[in-house]
């Protein structure tokens, strides 16, 4: 029997997500530094220091992308509370692109997560994939089991049994031993923080879930003893370093020393978000990981008001972040995201596990502003003004976004990579920014706004030479009761920003912003001067899951050395449509197109094979053939393939002739892909139309 959800569950989840993200962004610029180096170069970490180190604040990071990706295993497995480690491991294979997304790809035997991924890829199922017996003690006990664990806690509010069980299965995909015990402790602390405020009571509960003779248990007991005797956190940090420091534990980033710092900061932070964050970050070691876990716990425990108390010390934790998150995976749906969006996903996972109705604020609008203080990525993109989340002025919910600005001030939020410079910054940094636009031609943007004067919706897109192109909808005359307005998305791509433009200045209240409809769009290489490469952002709109992708001689040339590779575009907003592409296999075991793509191992495909067959396949972790027929073709032939998904109906067309028809209801939505299997294939144009 599940534990009832707390009355303030939604807001506390949002606070936990926000705390996680703040913690990661705070600690990331000096990740791996020692306490001594931090003191020498930065002093105590009382606020963001990215500017001092000349790095961005909003970054791609495994702590964020892994946390909010792996918990999707619940949705992908129908919210089965008895989900297995094997099923969570399958989630890794679906959402990861090797050496490109989420993980630190440090190599077999060096990066614990990369090691586990290679085990999974080669057929070793979880939990064996993360076992000490297979990977050795040092590798299996690194910190990664803990850094990805927050989502499993937040779907288990007040339920330590569920949090411990889910977190253990998730941790064992890649880790073992003390790493698993540390992850369980962290998950139970966070789950119980929804219903218990006392840190020592939280620790007492968490310790019931790990062995009494474990190192993590002894570590926690020791830190609590030192804290009871010594109020100076710097003094107890030295004792911790002397007894459980990096010199005592092998590998690149062991669980034990960093878990010790988490407990140390929670005790010495005395229930103050800002003070706790200062301590955990100033202490050094794996700062973004530790700070992210602590931030999530403190966010859940003390709520948004605990985070906002930092304003009394001059620390505006929320303003610079503006809820923004990047989550690059093989499913581009979440590449450009925000804290409110991820919170709703987790809230609805928790509600599904508790057999409660899903929460869909303002008709499930992507931008709803229903969490206090949330701006969901909105910033002033042109002109001068102010943005504030306020209560009231909404006919569909409790809260709106108050926008104040001069004439022709634009207030926008990213729906794709926000700039060419940001895209380039992450190249070669370890965690690439892979994303697709969330909005496409054929769809309609709509919203509701109140106030006086006039305003219009707008969107910004990248042109053929990566120049910024602004498109505007029809102006709307506003009133205090509010008006709905809409804007068809014109034939421009990729769209990277949407928002509201004030034409006369003043104050308006944005209730929500959304979009609807199936895409109607053609993807092909932009026209470019002879000898020059095409738009970089046009290419970046495709999530690259093949070994080599060229966009020069043809719009798309895919090369896959072994296995099957995909390049993906679109989102889970897409449901019923037809995707059409010219496919020219030059040497391949199979090639084709896919629809309702939800990652590397979740899609419907229409493939032509070297064996002179055409097939409709369903890939959901394992491939099944839904329909097949003989099809005569030769290498170098160009075949126009069309795949229609309409409700349960799936129709395959080759060169204008229907060749296959079947039905299946497993996958209801997702983007499109080009597929190459063990060889080379080329395509010049991909077209998507409503079914």
Secondary structure, 3 states (H helix, E strand, C coil): CCCCCCCCHHHHHHHHHHHHHHHHHHHHCCCCCCHHHHHHHCCCCCCCCCCCCCCCCCCCCHHHHHHHHHCCHHHHCCCCCCCCHHHHHHHHHHHCCCCCCCCCCCCCCCCHHHHHHHHHHCCCCCCHHHCHHHHCHHHHCECHHHHCCHHHHHCCCCCHHHHHHHHHHHHCCCCCCHHHHHHHHHHHHHHHCCCCCCHHHHHHHHHCCCCCCCHHHHHHHHHHHHHHHCCCHHHHHHHHHHHHCHHHCCCCCEHHHHHHHHHHHHHHCCCCHHHHHHHHHHCCCCHHHHHHHHHHHHHHHHHHHHHHHHHHHCCCCCCCCCCEEECCCCCHHHCEEEHHHHHHHHHHHHHHHCCCCCCCHHHHCCECCCCCCCCCCCEEEECCEEEEEEECCCCCCCEEEEEEECCCEEEEEECCCCCHHHHHHCCCCCCCCCCCCCCCCCCEEEEEEEECCEEEEEEEEECCCCCEEEEECCCEECCCCCEEEEEECCCCCCEEEEEEEECCCEEEEEEEEEEECCCCEEEECCCCCCCCCCCHHHHHCCEEECCEEECCCCCEEEEEEEEEEEEEECCCCCCCEEEEEEEEEEEEEEEEEEEEECCCCEEEEEEEECCCEEEEEEEECCEEEEEEEECCCCCCCCEEEEEEEECCEEEEEECCEEEEEEECCCCCCCEEEEEEEEEEEEECEEEEEEC
